[in-house]
Amino acid sequence: MKRWIDVDPLDWYYRDTLEASRLKTDGTGLMDVVSGMTYNVFKTGHGRIVKRFITISGQKEFLVPDYKYHADNPMFVLVNGLEVLPEKIADGKITMSNPLTEGIEVVCIAYGIPDRKDIGCVNTPYNGAADYRMPHATLKYATTYHFNLSNPPESCTVLGVKLKRMIVTVNTGSDAGVVIRNAMGFKRDVFVIHKGEVYLPYMYNGFPAVIGYNAKINGVNRRTSETVIVESPRVTYNDRFFGDVRIRRGDFFGLLSRIYINIHNRYTDTTFAYNAVPQRYIKDKAAIEAQWYKNDVLTLLDEKFHDGCYVFPLYADDTFEPEACITRAECVVFLSRFIEWITEKYR
């Protein structure tokens, strides 16, 4: 189940959001019904920070110069992979309750405050970059790295979380970073090693990872492990739900469409297909066709009840206005009619 760092157990929508995040459009599990929003820009002074320390004997204080305390950007402290509550968190400094012994790993993490932009009625996060790359690091024995299925399995652990080895084929002449990025997407539980370079999911940018792998050391194939810090200067995050962001009518219909696909694939044996030739007259149809959700919107707007009435109403002038923000009243009407129609269709 996906969890979002901005959805708290005390939020009124916590349970419903997590349950909806489990849904997929079909059995392949490749497309989520509900997904997060990508972002990669933070408010000035409140960026994402990951700082790793190895303690000296009696150490209590840990300096994080770039950190400024803010209620919306708390600092999490993990000692040997376990979260602890420090005695005090202030600008640039973390103070522990008790002095620590030598050689302990302490990781301080602040997830940052995403910056947002206003586009009409929508206040939305900056969407990231198309050329983002996954966090990566070069292994110590990269030049003699050796992978074979007959060797002991490779491993990756990030602060106690074990990731699964993902095999990605990179053809000669291809950009390995792009191929691996496209293969990993926004998966959170996998890692890739290619020619001695280890790649981790976007969310672990700046995190320490313990990598177990095989390499030729002093002329002999051996199993070895090391801790690396994976980083990328161009990373796009997708670990927040942004529950307070307003959406447009077209985006809302895109969500309804994914729910429709999920129900269709769950209760029928036929393959879902969009309506290729919708017949309904829509005055601003061209505006819909210019957006990513065109198939979703046009298919749903063409649906009818058994009595021949269209499920979803247009405005009085036959427009849909896909880029206008949807009101709470419209959400209630559309959801009510959607439930009535979907029940009638698959009963």
Secondary structure, DSSP 4 states (H G I P E B T S, - for coil): ----TT--TTSTTHHHHHHHHT-BSSTT--SBSS----B--B-TT---EEEEEEPPTTEEEEE-TT----TTSPEEEEETTEEE--SEEETTEEEEEEEEPTT-EEEEEE---B-EEEETTEEEE----TT----EEE-TTGGGB---TTSPPPEEEETTEEPEE------TTS-HHHHHHHHHTT-SSEEEEETTEEE--GGGTT-EEEEEEEEEETTEEEEEEEEEE-B-SS--B-----TT---BHHHHHHHHHHHHHHHHHHH-SSPP---SS-----TTHHHHHTSTTHHHHHHHHT-B-TTS-BSS---TTS---TTSBPPHHHHHHHHHHHHHHHHHHH-
